[in-house]
Amino acid sequence: MTDKENGWPDNPGWSELKLPDLLLVDSVREIHARIEAEWDYLQRSACQMAAGRALWKHVIHDPLAELLAGEACLRNLHEKIKKDRSNNAREISGVILAVRTLWFDSKIEGALTSINGRDSQVVLLGAGMDTRAYRLSCLKESDVFEVDFSELLQAKATLLNAAIEPPNGHHHQQKAKSLNRVAADIRSNDWLEKLKTAGFASEKNTVWVLEGLLYYLTHSQALQVLETIADQCTITHTVLLADFMNKPSTTLSNSVFHFYCDWPDHLLPSLGFSTTTLSQIGDMDAHFGLMHDPLNLFNKIRSLPRSLQTHPDDGKPCCRLYLVQASGSPQLQPSHKDNPQVRKSLSE
Ligand SMILES: C[S@@+](CC[C@H](N)C(=O)[O-])C[C@H]1O[C@@H](n2cnc3c(N)ncnc32)[C@H](O)[C@@H]1O
């Protein structure tokens, strides 16, 4: 655990970035060189997330993250953390990602326990360099599906092979009952079909994980994905775990984000989910001991009404990230599924 209010340990050893030997292997270097040269910001965001998990290793156990992140992303984030540390920043770079990862980990486990885990499915949409299939024991009775772009999944598989081959293999055994990688663009109409072709069974209890994904889509694309998942509630017990940005988070200059929703806890019931709970970074179930400082950015805005888009003290935008769990089942259909116009207004 950490002994600092900003979640970073006081251990002096961290300031030196030590790269694992595997990153020096030729085949691994080649893949990362290709990622650097050819991938767009969207796909590279997957490596940035892995770098976050790798460098916040004092709270997240993800031993494959360094390999998947690659040297450039690790160095980049390491420099930012060093700068934050020397400036005594209240928020150290990567803390949101660390909290988000821990929140999703705990909610996946909770959801699988509540649906009695057996014979369940977990679908990671926009899985990126996620390694939960290798690191979460709660997936031992679950079929896991990772959906992402084809070139990303291929690179990920090749990188993982380098780690999983002997003599390293025994450290990185798969924990999930099964793991299927499904190459699909979720902006297209056929991603659910592709998932089914890969073995996804609509009648099985399913946990959907949309971590760091929705805001890269346009409004109509994001709504289509959420509607497709909500429709599954009429067939089987369905749990959705997703993070949503509010409007100010997506409208900062140079933003690459599109979809936002200020009220996901109203939007999701209108799509067909029967229960929805919402947390913000810093809430009881979303700080994991990493953000005690009452003056950090997240704690400062958490106490303000969510309708406020700028902080009354300094006029700065109230950038929020909502961590949302929603569920539904054929037995529990919501009484107030709204018309498309209402949905549109709630998500804009
Ligand atoms: C920020 S990363 C998050 C990755 C992972 N969920 C995590 O939290 O580490 C976003 C991921 O979504 C994927 N993605 C974005 N748009 C997509 C689309 N239209 N179809 C499939 N994958 C997509 C990207 O390739 C990337 O891997």
The ligand as a Tripos MOL2 file, in Angstrom:
@<TRIPOS>MOLECULE
LIG
   27    29     1     0     0
SMALL
NO_CHARGES

@<TRIPOS>ATOM
      1 C1         -8.1620    3.4400  -24.2110 C.3       1 LIG1
      2 S1         -8.0520    1.8640  -24.8980 S.3       1 LIG1
      3 C2         -8.7240    0.8890  -23.5990 C.3       1 LIG1
      4 C3         -8.2620   -0.5290  -23.6720 C.3       1 LIG1
      5 C4         -8.6710   -1.3920  -22.4910 C.3       1 LIG1
      6 N1        -10.1060   -1.4940  -22.3690 N.3       1 LIG1
      7 C5         -8.0510   -0.8640  -21.2320 C.2       1 LIG1
      8 O1         -8.7770   -0.2640  -20.4230 O.co2     1 LIG1
      9 O2         -6.8570   -1.0270  -21.0620 O.co2     1 LIG1
     10 C6         -9.3490    1.8560  -26.1200 C.3       1 LIG1
     11 C7         -9.4100    0.5710  -26.8920 C.3       1 LIG1
     12 O3        -10.6300    0.5420  -27.6170 O.3       1 LIG1
     13 C8        -10.3550    0.0380  -28.8930 C.3       1 LIG1
     14 N2        -11.3730    0.5490  -29.8120 N.ar      1 LIG1
     15 C9        -11.7180    1.8410  -29.9870 C.ar      1 LIG1
     16 N3        -12.6500    1.9540  -30.9530 N.ar      1 LIG1
     17 C10       -12.9040    0.6930  -31.3850 C.ar      1 LIG1
     18 C11       -13.7610    0.1540  -32.3670 C.ar      1 LIG1
     19 N4        -14.5240    0.9520  -33.1150 N.pl3     1 LIG1
     20 N5        -13.7840   -1.1670  -32.5550 N.ar      1 LIG1
     21 C12       -12.9960   -1.9770  -31.8000 C.ar      1 LIG1
     22 N6        -12.1530   -1.5260  -30.8500 N.ar      1 LIG1
     23 C13       -12.1120   -0.2050  -30.6440 C.ar      1 LIG1
     24 C14        -8.9680    0.5760  -29.2320 C.3       1 LIG1
     25 O4         -8.3530   -0.1570  -30.2530 O.3       1 LIG1
     26 C15        -8.2930    0.4090  -27.8840 C.3       1 LIG1
     27 O5         -7.7140   -0.8450  -27.7570 O.3       1 LIG1
@<TRIPOS>BOND
     1     1     2 1
     2     2     3 1
     3     2    10 1
     4     3     4 1
     5     4     5 1
     6     5     6 1
     7     5     7 1
     8     7     8 2
     9     7     9 1
    10    10    11 1
    11    11    12 1
    12    11    26 1
    13    12    13 1
    14    13    14 1
    15    13    24 1
    16    14    15 ar
    17    14    23 ar
    18    15    16 ar
    19    16    17 ar
    20    17    18 ar
    21    17    23 ar
    22    18    19 1
    23    18    20 ar
    24    20    21 ar
    25    21    22 ar
    26    22    23 ar
    27    24    25 1
    28    24    26 1
    29    26    27 1
@<TRIPOS>SUBSTRUCTURE
     1 LIG1         1 GROUP 0 **** ****
